[in-house]
């Protein structure tokens, strides 16, 4: 009920609303709804009002991590350390800075230090879990998430983390259970609806998957993964035109995603529209050199089909 919380905070007298604590809570509410720009504005105002406030910086740093803003995250880490290097919040900020640079072992050291300083800090345990998961160390990741839930059973990030591990292990029923637990706590998260939809799709529960992916898009129309996965579900149901409509909307939001163009190229070929297929496959080749073998094979097959058609006409 994050929006209700924001509305309630905004009804406070201005003297109260403009306090660092309230602005940090507003930032957190926006963060939970994946409104990162609004959350950043709230956290910045909180810092302007109370420059010494460290609580909330861990979420501020996570937003910068999601947005891949390395420079801003490094500045935030420097500021946190200057305020108090022995604070668990500072350790989480620095850990996130190293995590963004793919230095997972160093990030883990800082998250573990945060736990030493505040053993009941659920979010620090979850961040440890994320780093272990990034290293494919699923056993330690699961232990970290479970410890986080011991300290805070409503810490939905940890429920998501466990669900993600089960998804990567192809245990889709278990992934579905844990994603649903996360959603019961935070139903306004577009990514959570998206990941649940992906788990349902892998379990061949396509109608339910479409429902969850549709909800993810409704909450955040610019969620590219949700729209791409919805197109994949529609393709598996042999609804090519509906899948194409989703991909056409997606390419406007993510024009530089090679996999989107590759999927569109294959779909245009299936629909008997070779010219459009060539355009998108060529674009995919430019954007995704790592998939060049697969894309070149698709282009070669398309050319063969066109040659066969010409021979039949002759």
Residue, then its C-alpha position, 0 to 999 in steps of 0.5 A: x500500500x505504498x501509494x496510500x503511504x505517500x498520500x498519508x505523508x503528503x497530508x502532514x503539515x509541511x514542517x513534518x513532511x520536510x523532515x529527513x525521516x518522512x522524506x526517506x520514507x517517501x523515497x522508500x515507498x517510491x522505491x518499492x513501486x520501482x519509481x526510481x526517479x521519484x525515489x531519488x528526488x525524495x532521497x536527495x531532499x532528505x539529504x538536503x534537509x539532514x546531511x548527516x542522515x545515513x538511514x535510507x542510504x542503503x536503498x538510495x545506493x540500490x536505486x543507483x545500482x539498478x540505474x547503473x549510475x557508477x559515478x553517482x554511486x561512488x560519490x554516495x559511498x564516499x559521502x557515507x564513509x565520511x559520515x561514519x565508516x563504522x555504520x552498517x548503512x555505509x557498509x551497504x552503500x560501499x558494497x553496492x558500489x563494488x557490486x556494480x563494478x562486478x567485484x562480488x568478493x569485495x562487495x561481500x566483505x562489506x555486506x558481511x561487515x554490515x551484518x557484524x555491526x547490525x546482526x538483525x539488519x535483514x537487508x544486509x543479509x539479502x544483499x549478501x544473498x544477491x552477491x552469492x547468487x551472482x557468483x552462482x553460490x546458491x547454497x550460501x545465497x539461500x542461507x543468507x536469504x533465509x537468515x534475512x527472513x528470520x529477522x524480518x518475515x515480511x522482507x519480500x526481497x529475500x522471498x524474491x531471492x529464494x524464488x530467483x534461485x529456484x527459477x535458475x535451478x529450473x525448479x519452477x513450482x518452488x519459484x512460483x511459491x516464493x514469488x507469490x509470497x513476495x507479491x503478497x507483501x508487495x503487490x505493487x512491484x512490476x518486476x515481481x509480477x514479471x518474474x512470477x509470470x516467467x515462472x508460470x510460463x516455464x510451468x506451462x501455465x500460460x493463461x496465468x502467466x499472461x495475467x501476471x505479465x499483463x499486471x506487470x505492464x499495467x503497473x509499469x508500461x515501460x518494463x521491457x522484460x515483462x513485454x518481451x516475456x509476454x510476447x514469448x508466451x503469446x508465441x508459445x500459444x501460436x498467437x503470432x499477430x498478438x506477439x508481434x504487436x507486443x514486440x512492436x511496442x517493445x522496440x519503441x521502449x528498447x530499440x537497442x536490444x538485439x534479442x528483440x530484433x532477432x525475435x521480430x526477425x524470426x516472427x516476420x519470417x514465420x508470417x511470410x514477410x521476408x523484407x521486414x525479417x531481413x531489416x530486423x535480423x540485420x539490426x540484431x546483428x549490429x546490436x548483438x555481436x555475441x549472437x552473430x552465429x544464431x543471427x547469421x543462421x536465421x539470415x541464411x535460412x531466410x535467403x534459402x527460403x527466398x531462393x526456393x520460392x524463386x525457383x518454384x516461380x521459374 
